[in-house]
Each structure stands twice: as structure tokens, then as C-alpha cells.
Amino acid sequence: MAGKTLIDCHVHLAAFPDGDNGCYISPKMLKSPLFRFLLWKHQLSPSNPREANRKYLDDLLSELRASRHVQQAVILGMDGVYDQNGRLNREQTDFLISNDYVLKTAQAHPEELLAGVSINPQRMDAIDEVHRCADAGAVLVKVLPNAKQFDPANPQYRPFYRALAERKLPFLSHVGYEFSLIGKDQSVGDPERLKVALDEGATVIAAHACSYGLILYEKFLPTLRDLVKRYPHFYADISALTLPNRLRMLLHLRQYPEIHERLLFGTDYPLSVFHIAAWGRVAIGTLRDMICTKNRFDRQVAVCRGLGLGFRSLGEIVTQPKSSHRP
Ligand SMILES: [Zn+2]
């Protein structure tokens, strides 16, 4: 057994605006039933943002420190929606976790946390922000094309992707169906559209192994196999694959061992990790171990390994900034 060596490349940082952390939540989001459920579940109160933000972080750090397998987590920011002129569109932005908050939080806990900033390529200062974040020790850039309303295949973003390649920052992109966009254009979630970034030399990580997220069928599996074959710098993370709406992809991936060396460990924390994918597919003792493993990081390891899914750690593909030296 490898010990505590893994990096989780997909952990969400959540924060209420506290006056100076640069974060934002729309009034619509604050009222939504899902959001209220999450607050209740994690016992967070928006009326005392600093306290709630600290509790979220403390909970994450204690679960991470208790993990037997996972040493560090990449905490992800979330950029907003930008208009044609590259200016932030607050009206359309539900949720914004600022890069400054991500960087500051990672710098405060260099043993446990790494900064996964978020830069919408549509923003006016996208390339400057790439360099600023790289200088501050970021290890990757996360985006959500469909929720943030941009097309990753837009040729105007080529210089942005070249900047990512130059600074060796992987581009972690959400793919697949987006529930918040029911009835709207879902096509920007097609992983085919990541080819522009790959052609410019950027390392690309497709979130959730390109799982579509709709239970029925995994329409992007052929694209995933094709991108793995054609681009040596294409990866996919295994985050959230134990969820009932994504576990079909997890089961498919067992059949393609050639993809495993391109899979990176991730959880999608704070989401739950389920063991139902393993029911009837592993020995009863193995299943019992999965059920008894309450730590989400360790359960993700147990379920995926138990099902024979191979994966690597982000640390094997990026040169980690030893967060100490940057200004
Ligand atoms: Zn996620």
C-alpha cells in the first residue's frame, strides 16, 4: 500500500462573501432549495459568514488530516459569467469563489492544500490572471463552460491556452450535462471542444471522466477513449464517479485499462462518496470495509480500487510549487 501520498485534484472550496474575500452569492442562489439543503446539511449559517467559512475549512482540514491515503487537496475556485466585452456579469453569476480567497487559503495551509484557481477565458484580463495566479503558486485552473456560458472551442481563447501551457497549469474543465441549464444549450459541455486547448499544448483534465451525469447512457465514452489515444497530455479525473448518476461511467472504465494511467484521483468533496457501485461486484469483506470507511477521501480510494479502477495522483503530472517560496 502506498501510504499517504495521493493528491485529490477536485475539492470544492465554499465561502460566503465576508466583505473582503472577493466571493459572491446571488440572492437567487441563497434562496434555492438545493443551496438551503446544503447549508443545513453542513450546519452553515449565512448570517455569520466568517464563522461559516472557517467551519467549512476546518471540516475539510480535519477530514483530510484523518485520511489514510490522501495527503493534499486542490481547492477549487469558481469564476463568474463574463459578457462579450470581458466584463463580469453579476446578474448571470450565481456563485463566485475568488482566486484571492483560494490562493490565500492554500498559502495558509501549505501542507494540506493546493490552489486550483478559476479563470473564465472570456474575461478581459484572463491571460494576466493566469500569470498572476501561476506566480502565486496555483497548480491548476478550473472552469465550468456550460454554467459560465463560454465555449472552450472558441479560437479566440488560443492565447489563453498557450499561457496555460507556458506556465504548466493544467486546465480542469467540467464536461457533461448541467442541471442548472435544463432546456438551454448543453453542447459546450462536449469534451470534443477541449481539443483547441490540447492543440495549443495545454494539459487538459476532464472532470468526472467525461461522465454525462444523466444515468441513461454515457455518450462521451468514445470521445474520452479517442482523446486519450490522440493526446498524451489529456487526463480525466475520477471525482464524483460513485454518485448514482455517474457510476455507469465508473463501471465502463473498468473495461478499458489503457485509460487508467490517464485517470487522476479526485472526490468532488463535499459531495458524498457512495458504495452502491460495488454491490455484488466485490467480495463481501471488501464491501464491508467500504461501508465502514466513513472518511470520504478514503472511501473514494476503497471503492475505486476495490472495483479495479486504476488511477494516478496529480503530483505525478505537475511540478508542485513548494508553496513556501512565492511572494
Ligand atoms: Zn466538482
Residues whose N, C-alpha, C, O or C-beta is under 5 A from the ligand:
A	BS01	ZN	D268
